[in-house]
């Protein structure tokens, strides 16, 4: 029964408006500005590319949308109202610091050595002087250091691997063949992966799910206005989200 409750709680908040790729925003204005920058590039220009799963994707888009409206959004809004912004920012800093291995490795794989060096400095600085990452010391002291968010999907794209056909994942939202495969690769470098070794923070699936769910709730408390704006502006939600995701990933790969 305990596992069922944990799993239900996890799925009720794990929906992200664009497959976890915008969750690095640290406030609502940044998130909405990101939406405006991307949406202006493809507004009213839905692509007619190869989409063999279009029927399934449309059904799953509607399922995810209802899941967000009736479960995710109420939970996230309540969390935002109850937890002060200072605490939420500390939680965001902590989990961002934990994401160091994924960012560091993928920057190296893309030969972005300056970015990897920035990541290493930030991790050491924030882990030691930032109370295990709760404080972004570099940001607080105006150091010329910033995070460079890279994942294995971006790494494959950097080396010319195509995105493949579009896939809408249950709860997670828009993705594609390349990025879906990459989720499993990045998971091995994720300290929240459930493994009984010193590198990973959790030794059970339940603990891993709990921490990932908490992370998603906190991050979505900043970014959920983006999806609200998408829903409001879209005439046909599926192609709108599809183009949004494709343009966003294309931009991230080029950066």
Buried (B, 14 or more C-beta within 10 A) or exposed (E): EEEEEBBEBBBBBBBBBBBBBBBBBBBBEBBBEBBEEBBEEBEEEBEEEEBEBBEEBBEBBEBBBEBBBEBBBEBBEEBBEEBEEEEBBBBBBBBBBBBBBBBBBBBBBBEBEEBBBBBBEBBEBBBEEBEEBBBBBBBEEEBEBEBBBBBBBBBBBBEEBEBBBBBBBEBBBBBBBBBBBBBEBBBBBBBBBBBEEEEBBBEEEBBBBBBBBBBBBBBBBBBBBBBBBBBEEBEEBBBBBBBBBBBBBBEBBEE
